[in-house]
């Protein structure tokens, strides 16, 4: 199993809606609204790095209100 952390920037006022959409997305194990440079942090788990990429570039980046993502692959 591969784990990744996705740092997400949203449009102003969209963090709650993005949170709700992420919470129902397959492969998203946890999501938090955070303070600081990013608006949300999502924890993803999938079979491999390729599947993590599919999750990020597919359903996550297509959520209305998501402006950008940064994916951090866990290595240990």
Backbone bond lengths (Angstrom), bond angles and torsions (degrees), N, CA, C in turn:
res aa  C-N    CA-C-N  psi(-1)  N-CA   C-N-CA  omega(-1)  CA-C   N-CA-C  phi
1 X - - - 1.463 - - 1.527 108.44 -
2 X 1.317 116.72 135.64 1.452 123.31 179.45 1.524 109.21 -108.28
3 X 1.331 115.55 138.71 1.468 121.34 -178.91 1.524 109.00 -118.98
4 X 1.326 115.51 145.24 1.465 121.03 176.33 1.521 109.26 -145.61
5 X 1.322 113.90 153.50 1.461 121.95 174.72 1.526 106.55 -111.11
6 X 1.320 116.98 130.85 1.458 121.15 -179.31 1.528 108.10 -115.52
7 X 1.333 115.09 119.55 1.465 122.18 177.11 1.527 106.97 -91.65
8 X 1.312 116.75 126.01 1.462 121.41 -170.75 1.520 111.00 -123.24
9 X 1.323 115.47 131.95 1.462 122.74 172.11 1.525 107.37 -106.24
10 X 1.332 116.02 132.76 1.464 120.43 -179.11 1.528 110.68 -115.81
11 X 1.311 114.10 166.11 1.461 119.81 170.77 1.524 107.69 -66.12
12 X 1.311 116.21 152.74 1.466 120.93 179.66 1.527 109.74 -57.29
13 X 1.321 114.95 130.08 1.456 121.14 177.88 1.523 115.00 83.29
14 X 1.336 118.99 3.01 1.465 121.31 -176.21 1.530 113.89 -106.13
15 X 1.327 118.79 -1.00 1.469 120.84 -174.63 1.528 112.37 -58.05
16 X 1.313 118.46 -43.39 1.468 120.80 -179.18 1.529 111.80 -63.85
17 X 1.321 117.24 -42.35 1.470 120.92 179.58 1.524 111.05 -66.87
18 X 1.322 117.04 -39.84 1.467 120.57 177.38 1.523 109.81 -65.62
19 X 1.321 116.91 -42.03 1.471 121.65 176.54 1.532 110.34 -55.48
20 X 1.321 116.67 -48.93 1.463 120.93 -178.71 1.532 111.15 -61.50
21 X 1.326 116.76 -41.40 1.465 120.46 179.61 1.525 111.05 -66.86
22 X 1.324 117.08 -41.57 1.463 120.72 179.77 1.523 111.82 -65.33
23 X 1.317 116.87 -38.12 1.460 121.35 -177.62 1.524 111.73 -60.19
24 X 1.308 117.58 -24.93 1.461 121.13 179.94 1.513 114.23 -101.88
25 X 1.330 117.51 11.73 1.460 121.48 -176.70 1.527 110.46 -94.24
26 X 1.323 116.96 128.73 1.465 121.75 177.72 1.522 109.89 -59.28
27 X 1.320 116.80 135.92 1.455 121.84 179.85 1.512 113.90 94.70
28 X 1.337 117.28 -16.90 1.465 121.38 177.17 1.523 107.11 -88.05
29 X 1.331 116.51 112.00 1.467 121.61 -176.02 1.520 112.60 -89.38
30 X 1.331 116.94 -26.01 1.462 121.15 179.26 1.518 107.67 -159.33
31 X 1.320 116.44 151.92 1.464 121.33 176.09 1.520 108.05 -149.05
32 X 1.321 115.35 140.71 1.465 121.39 179.67 1.516 109.98 -137.29
33 X 1.332 115.78 140.77 1.460 120.90 167.64 1.525 105.52 -83.40
34 X 1.329 116.09 131.94 1.458 121.00 -175.29 1.522 110.82 -127.24
35 X 1.337 115.63 162.43 1.461 121.63 175.43 1.519 107.97 -100.15
36 X 1.319 116.57 145.72 1.459 120.20 178.15 1.516 111.11 128.49
37 X 1.317 116.18 -150.08 1.464 122.60 -176.39 1.522 112.03 -64.81
38 X 1.323 117.35 -34.87 1.457 122.15 -178.05 1.521 109.49 -108.86
39 X 1.324 115.93 162.24 1.458 121.07 -177.58 1.527 113.05 -98.05
40 X 1.324 116.22 -33.44 1.457 121.06 -179.94 1.520 110.28 -140.66
41 X 1.340 115.24 155.16 1.460 122.26 170.54 1.524 106.49 -128.14
42 X 1.329 115.82 125.24 1.461 121.13 177.84 1.525 109.05 -112.96
43 X 1.312 116.13 141.27 1.461 122.32 174.82 1.518 107.14 -104.39
44 X 1.338 115.99 122.57 1.456 121.70 -179.30 1.517 109.97 -111.96
45 X 1.323 116.33 146.67 1.459 122.57 171.70 1.521 107.45 -134.80
46 X 1.348 114.51 132.66 1.462 120.61 179.55 1.521 108.89 -151.38
47 X 1.318 116.06 173.69 1.460 121.39 -176.80 1.522 112.82 -62.52
48 X 1.344 117.03 -36.43 1.459 119.95 -177.58 1.528 110.08 -159.14
49 X 1.334 115.79 177.05 1.469 120.94 -177.35 1.520 112.06 -63.20
50 X 1.300 116.96 -35.35 1.474 120.00 178.87 1.526 110.86 -61.45
51 X 1.322 116.95 -40.64 1.471 120.44 178.58 1.522 111.15 -69.18
52 X 1.330 118.04 -36.20 1.471 120.61 173.64 1.525 109.13 -58.11
53 X 1.325 116.54 -46.68 1.462 120.70 178.71 1.514 112.53 -59.30
54 X 1.306 116.70 -41.18 1.478 120.41 177.97 1.526 111.04 -62.99
55 X 1.330 116.36 -40.90 1.467 119.62 178.98 1.525 111.31 -63.36
56 X 1.330 116.14 -44.74 1.467 120.26 -176.93 1.527 110.46 -68.42
57 X 1.326 116.97 -49.89 1.470 120.34 -175.36 1.519 113.14 -76.74
58 X 1.321 116.86 -16.79 1.455 120.36 179.04 1.507 111.61 -96.64
59 X 1.330 117.18 -100.95 1.460 119.75 -171.93 1.528 115.27 -62.82
60 X 1.328 118.69 -33.20 1.464 118.71 -175.82 1.530 111.73 -73.25
61 X 1.325 117.94 -50.50 1.463 119.59 -178.70 1.524 112.59 -69.24
62 X 1.318 117.41 -16.68 1.469 120.62 179.15 1.524 113.81 -88.06
63 X 1.321 117.27 -4.32 1.467 120.35 177.88 1.525 108.83 -66.05
64 X 1.313 116.21 130.97 1.466 121.25 178.37 1.526 109.59 -59.06
65 X 1.321 117.10 125.16 1.453 122.01 178.56 1.516 113.41 106.23
66 X 1.350 118.50 -15.74 1.461 120.97 177.16 1.520 108.60 -77.13
67 X 1.329 115.72 122.43 1.468 120.54 179.32 1.519 111.44 -96.46
68 X 1.346 117.62 -41.76 1.455 120.30 -179.10 1.516 110.36 -157.06
69 X 1.340 114.57 158.88 1.458 120.71 177.72 1.536 109.31 -136.03
70 X 1.311 115.28 151.10 1.457 122.63 169.93 1.518 105.69 -130.31
71 X 1.336 116.55 125.85 1.453 121.41 -177.22 1.515 110.15 -104.85
72 X 1.320 115.18 127.72 1.463 122.38 177.61 1.528 107.44 -113.29
73 X 1.327 116.84 111.07 1.462 121.56 179.77 1.518 109.50 -80.16
74 X 1.313 116.51 129.18 1.478 120.58 176.69 1.525 108.05 -74.59
75 X 1.352 115.65 135.13 1.463 119.35 179.72 1.523 112.85 -114.95
76 X 1.295 116.94 -8.08 1.463 120.04 179.30 1.517 110.94 -152.29
